[in-house]
């Protein structure tokens, strides 16, 4: 368990209180119909639960695609014929 200083605990508590105040003000500024619709949508999402994990990848596949600009270079076959002049 991580120990936090008294100042940090108080700062986090103040931040969470401020977030609650902002949320309450935002929710209060909505029309009653919109607030009810929002509440229904949030309840539906929470009832749905967490997203199931992605299926396992096929053996031998890389876990992540390469970063942009880091893709392996394509090896081009060069012609074996030489021109004679």
MARTOR-678185 format. One line per 5 residues: number of its first residue (from 1); their letters; for each residue z, y, x of N, C-alpha, C, O. Coordinates in steps of 0.001 Angstrom, whole numbers. Each point is the difference from the previous one (the first is absolute). Example, Ala and Ser with C-alpha at 12.3 -4.5 7.8 and 13.67 -1.06 7.14 Angstrom:
1 = as = 7800,-5690,13190,0,1190,-890,0,1200,900,665,-19,1036 | -1385,1069,-1386,60,1190,820,730,1090,-770,169,1108,509;
END
This chain:
1 = xxxxx = 0,-1172,835,0,1172,-835,0,1243,885,721,58,997 | -1509,906,-1352,-117,1216,792,1058,999,-438,216,215,-1193 | 433,385,2162,974,1037,-315,-693,1355,70,-777,278,914 | 1076,543,-1892,-556,1350,-21,1154,993,72,1114,-277,-444 | -1407,1422,1006,1033,1022,119,326,578,-1373,-766,-148,-952;
6 = xxxxx = 1896,794,874,423,622,-1260,-1028,1036,-435,-334,95,-1181 | -161,670,2127,-1008,1015,-309,-1251,-638,-599,-549,498,-983 | 102,-1603,1583,-1216,-661,-496,219,-583,-1392,-888,88,-848 | 2055,-681,597,299,-531,-1334,10,1108,-1037,-531,-168,-1098 | 1133,1299,1440,30,1139,-927,-1400,551,-231,-347,383,-1117;
11 = xxxxx = -454,-343,2176,-1373,500,-119,-814,-905,-918,-746,490,-848 | 884,-1822,1009,-725,-934,-862,442,122,-1448,-826,-57,-911 | 2132,225,692,514,145,-1361,-542,1279,-643,-362,4,-1177 | 310,1085,1959,-530,1259,-521,-1489,-125,-318,-467,524,-1011 | -274,-1217,1871,-1433,-190,-249,-232,-811,-1265,-861,343,-810;
16 = xxxxx = 1627,-1422,634,-195,-825,-1197,390,768,-1262,-626,-167,-1047 | 1652,1001,1142,382,821,-1154,-1108,997,-333,-312,220,-1171 | -275,375,2192,-1095,959,-213,-1216,-686,-612,-666,574,-862 | 372,-1791,1296,-1125,-749,-563,242,-271,-1482,-911,122,-818 | 2151,-491,478,334,-240,-1410,-182,1265,-824,-485,-58,-1130;
21 = xxxxx = 873,1208,1690,-163,1267,-708,-1482,313,-224,-388,426,-1088 | -434,-635,2110,-1434,275,-116,-637,-937,-1021,-817,426,-816 | 1197,-1716,863,-537,-959,-965,383,383,-1424,-828,-75,-908 | 2078,484,710,456,389,-1334,-759,1234,-487,-373,73,-1171 | 141,897,2059,-742,1194,-383,-1447,-343,-344,-555,517,-970;
26 = xxxxx = -49,-1391,1769,-1387,-393,-259,-106,-757,-1312,-898,255,-802 | 1821,-1190,586,-17,-794,-1224,254,891,-1213,-574,-226,-1066 | 1426,1233,1220,281,934,-1092,-1170,909,-312,-113,494,-1122 | -765,-262,2095,-1143,888,-232,-1139,-702,-738,-937,649,-465 | 1020,-1985,359,-1048,-755,-681,206,70,-1511,1113,203,-485;
31 = xxxxx = -2209,-374,-243,122,-80,-1452,693,-1314,-363,-60,-955,774 | 712,888,-1930,706,-1237,-371,-916,-1221,-74,408,-1102,368 | -1647,1287,-840,-931,-1130,-80,-343,-513,1399,-21,-1206,245 | -246,2146,669,-344,-385,1367,1194,-665,684,-168,-950,766 | 1366,1447,-1042,1197,-587,600,196,-1433,-496,344,-884,784;
36 = xxxxx = -559,651,-2077,137,-1352,-542,-1056,-926,586,299,-1139,359 | -1539,1626,-259,-1077,-811,579,326,-340,1458,-195,-1134,438 | 690,2118,301,367,-227,1399,1093,-1058,99,-75,-904,833 | 1076,1020,-1676,1107,-957,19,-486,-1411,-317,424,-965,637 | -1319,844,-1628,-542,-1318,-346,-770,-595,1170,146,-1186,298;
41 = xxxxx = -968,1999,373,-775,-493,1135,909,-457,1143,-247,-1037,616 | 1291,1808,-338,924,-358,1078,723,-1302,-337,160,-862,864 | 277,718,-2112,685,-1235,-404,-938,-1200,103,417,-1083,412 | -1693,1276,-788,-959,-1103,84,-218,-427,1446,-82,-1194,290 | -10,2153,609,-211,-319,1414,1230,-704,569,-133,-966,752;
46 = xxxxx = 1310,1434,-1098,1221,-634,507,168,-1406,-566,497,-890,690 | -907,683,-1938,110,-1329,-611,-977,-983,640,256,-1204,37 | -1362,1717,462,-1020,-850,605,516,-654,1271,-401,-1117,324 | 1275,1786,395,583,-576,1206,-842,295,1229,-997,719,-68 | 1418,-1289,1198,-721,262,1249,-1360,-692,31,-233,-984,-702;
51 = xxxxx = -636,1512,1515,-1337,-567,161,118,-1324,756,705,-64,1007 | -1380,-992,-1468,102,-1278,732,-649,125,1381,-900,820,187 | 1345,-1618,769,-560,98,1348,-1467,-420,22,-454,-797,-821 | -261,1353,1775,-1408,-330,162,-138,-1467,425,888,-532,665 | -1987,-123,-1041,-178,-1393,429,-174,-82,1518,-450,945,648;
56 = xxxxx = 820,-2108,-105,-133,-198,1436,-1466,78,399,-892,-370,-763 | 669,853,1960,-1365,123,501,-458,-1331,577,816,-847,365 | -2090,679,-292,-578,-1219,555,368,-130,1472,161,1013,682 | -26,-2231,-179,351,-171,1418,-1055,611,912,-1201,-97,-253 | 1673,720,1306,-911,568,989,-430,1425,-283,-709,591,815;
61 = xxxxx = 1114,-12,-1948,-383,1378,-271,1024,940,616,1183,-327,97 | -1643,1476,310,884,989,596,919,557,-1081,-421,134,-1149 | 1662,192,1488,915,503,-1022,-397,1366,-535,257,303,-1165 | -871,516,1984,-422,1321,-455,-1389,293,561,-359,-473,1078 | -409,1250,-1817,-1287,387,583,231,974,1158,1041,655,57;
66 = xxxxx = -1989,-556,852,192,925,1124,9,1447,-473,-584,333,-1032 | 1243,508,1786,54,1416,-341,-1400,593,124,-816,-494,778 | 535,1547,-1536,-1317,630,118,-258,459,1427,862,608,635 | -2035,-901,-148,-370,360,1361,389,-1047,1013,-315,149,1180 | 998,-1217,-1601,444,-1046,912,-682,-1336,-307,425,-1042,499;
71 = xxxxx = -1470,1070,-1310,-691,-1230,-348,-656,-582,1242,-430,749,878 | 346,-2069,-788,-673,-588,1163,-1477,351,3,-640,88,-1048 | 116,108,2244,-1406,364,118,-885,-1202,-295,319,-1133,360 | -1426,1405,-1015,-957,-1049,-322,-843,-267,1234,-565,925,585 | 479,-2182,-191,-795,-371,1168,-1432,-202,-460,-293,-864,-827;
76 = xxxxx = -588,1678,1380,-1410,-111,-360,-721,-881,1014,229,96,1205 | -1090,-941,-1713,-773,-842,907,-1151,814,572,-780,601,-738 | 688,-592,2035,-1070,732,643,-1185,-933,168,155,-1207,186 | -1324,1786,-255,-1215,-799,176,-80,-567,1411,365,674,963 | -832,-1887,-839,-121,-637,1303,-1377,229,627,-209,-272,1182;
81 = xxxxx = -693,758,-1968,-1353,230,545,-51,1292,779,549,1022,-411 | -1217,-1089,1541,-187,1198,798,-1446,409,-91,-916,-821,-51 | 761,2053,33,-1380,502,-47,-566,10,1414,660,425,949 | -1829,-877,-835,-633,67,1305,-1109,1035,-63,-796,8,-939 | 745,824,1888,-1020,1048,4,-1095,-307,936,-943,782,125;
END
